[in-house]
C-alpha cells in the first residue's frame, strides 16, 4: 500500500474500520450510523435534531431517515424542546441507552486495541498527520493552489 495515494490509503482504511463497525453492530441488529447517532445524543438532556446532523457530518435527508428508523426500533423518542417550542429534542429510550452503551464499548475496544498494537510515538505522529490533513482540506488550500498552478 506504500505506493498508493494518500486519499486511497485514507479511504481504504476508513472502509475497513466502517466494515468492522457494521459487522459488530449487526450482532445487535444495528448499523454503524445508528451507533454513531446514539453516541452523539446527549443521554441526560437530549440533543436538538437540528444540531445532530452537523455533529455527525450527515445531510438532513440521511439523518431524517436514520432518526425515523431509530424511532421505529424504539431507540429514541422526539420531545418538544422546553426552551424553544419550535424545535425538537431527540432523547434516548432505555433501549437506546443500552444500545448506546454497546456502541461505546465497540468504539472503546477498537481504540484500545489500536493503542495496544501501535507504539505511542507512531500513534502520536499518525494523529498529528491526520489533524494536519484535515486542516489542509478544510482550509480549501488544495484546489485554490491547483487552480492557480493550472492557470499559469
DATA-V817918 format. One record per residue. N is the residue number from 0. PHI is phi in radians with two decimals (* if undefined). OMEGA is omega in whole degrees, 0 to 359 (* if undefined). D_FIRST is the distance of its C-alpha to the first C-alpha in Angstrom with 2 decimals. Layout:
n/phi/omega/d_first
N/PHI/OMEGA/D_FIRST
N/PHI/OMEGA/D_FIRST
//
This chain:
n/phi/omega/d_first
0/*/183/0.00
1/-1.11/182/3.80
2/-1.60/179/5.50
3/-1.49/178/5.38
4/-1.28/181/8.60
5/-1.04/181/9.74
6/-1.14/177/11.55
7/-1.10/181/8.90
8/-1.12/178/7.22
9/-1.06/182/10.94
10/-1.12/181/12.03
11/-1.11/179/9.79
12/-1.15/180/10.71
13/-1.10/179/14.24
14/-1.10/178/14.57
15/-1.14/179/13.91
16/-1.12/180/16.40
17/-1.05/179/18.73
18/-1.09/179/18.82
19/-1.07/179/19.62
20/-1.08/179/22.33
21/-1.13/177/23.79
22/-1.11/179/24.02
23/-1.17/180/25.87
24/-1.10/183/28.03
25/-1.12/176/29.01
26/-1.01/180/30.65
27/-1.86/179/33.19
28/1.23/184/33.29
29/-2.17/177/31.43
30/-2.35/178/28.28
31/-1.07/183/25.82
32/-1.14/175/27.62
33/-1.14/178/30.92
34/-1.05/179/29.79
35/-1.13/178/28.57
36/-1.10/180/31.94
37/-1.04/180/33.85
38/-1.20/183/32.25
39/-1.43/181/33.00
40/-1.55/179/36.68
41/-1.13/185/39.02
42/-1.23/182/40.61
43/-1.58/189/43.86
44/-1.87/186/44.76
45/1.38/182/42.59
46/-2.36/176/40.54
47/-1.03/181/41.75
48/-1.04/181/40.11
49/-1.23/180/39.73
50/-1.63/182/37.60
51/-1.22/180/35.35
52/-1.01/179/33.41
53/-1.06/179/32.47
54/-1.08/182/31.74
55/-1.70/183/29.21
56/1.25/182/27.93
57/-1.98/174/29.41
58/-1.27/183/31.66
59/-1.00/183/35.28
60/-1.18/178/35.34
61/-1.16/180/32.32
62/-1.13/180/33.77
63/-1.03/178/37.19
64/-1.10/180/35.99
65/-1.09/181/34.20
66/-1.12/178/37.33
67/-1.07/179/39.63
68/-1.12/180/37.74
69/-1.14/178/37.77
70/-1.16/179/41.48
71/-1.09/180/42.16
72/-1.49/178/40.52
73/1.40/180/42.67
74/-1.52/183/39.94
75/-2.36/169/41.37
76/-2.43/179/44.63
77/-1.72/177/45.51
78/-2.28/176/48.37
79/-1.08/177/50.17
80/-1.29/182/49.34
81/-1.13/180/52.58
82/-1.58/181/52.03
83/-2.64/184/51.34
84/-1.05/180/52.86
85/-1.44/184/50.74
86/-1.88/183/47.42
87/-2.11/174/46.08
88/-1.79/176/44.47
89/-1.65/179/42.00
90/-2.05/176/42.96
91/-1.44/171/41.45
92/-1.48/176/43.69
93/-1.05/178/43.99
94/-1.13/177/41.55
95/-1.07/177/39.21
96/-1.12/178/39.47
97/-1.06/180/38.71
98/-1.23/176/35.58
99/-1.08/179/34.63
100/-1.08/176/34.94
101/-1.06/181/32.77
102/-1.06/178/30.05
103/-1.09/180/30.31
104/-1.16/178/30.04
105/-1.13/180/26.79
106/-1.11/181/25.29
107/-1.16/178/26.79
108/-1.12/177/25.55
109/-1.01/182/21.90
110/-1.01/182/22.51
111/-1.18/180/24.24
112/-1.10/178/21.75
113/-1.08/179/18.94
114/-1.11/179/21.54
115/-1.25/186/22.50
116/-1.61/184/19.07
117/-2.03/179/17.85
118/-1.00/183/20.07
119/-0.92/181/22.19
120/-1.15/179/21.40
121/-1.18/179/17.63
122/-1.12/178/18.38
123/-1.08/178/20.88
124/-1.11/178/18.53
125/-1.00/181/16.03
126/-1.11/178/19.14
127/-1.07/180/20.45
128/-1.16/180/17.38
129/-1.07/178/17.30
130/-1.09/181/21.07
131/-1.17/177/20.89
132/-1.05/179/18.46
133/-1.06/178/20.89
134/-1.09/180/23.78
135/-1.08/181/22.55
136/-1.10/183/22.05
137/-1.21/180/25.39
138/-1.38/180/27.24
139/1.13/181/26.74
140/-1.28/190/26.06
141/-1.06/186/23.14
142/-1.50/172/25.13
143/-1.14/179/28.41
144/-1.13/182/27.11
145/-1.11/179/25.50
146/-1.09/179/28.78
147/-1.12/180/30.73
148/-1.13/182/28.67
149/-1.18/181/29.02
150/-1.34/183/32.76
151/-1.26/*/33.38
//
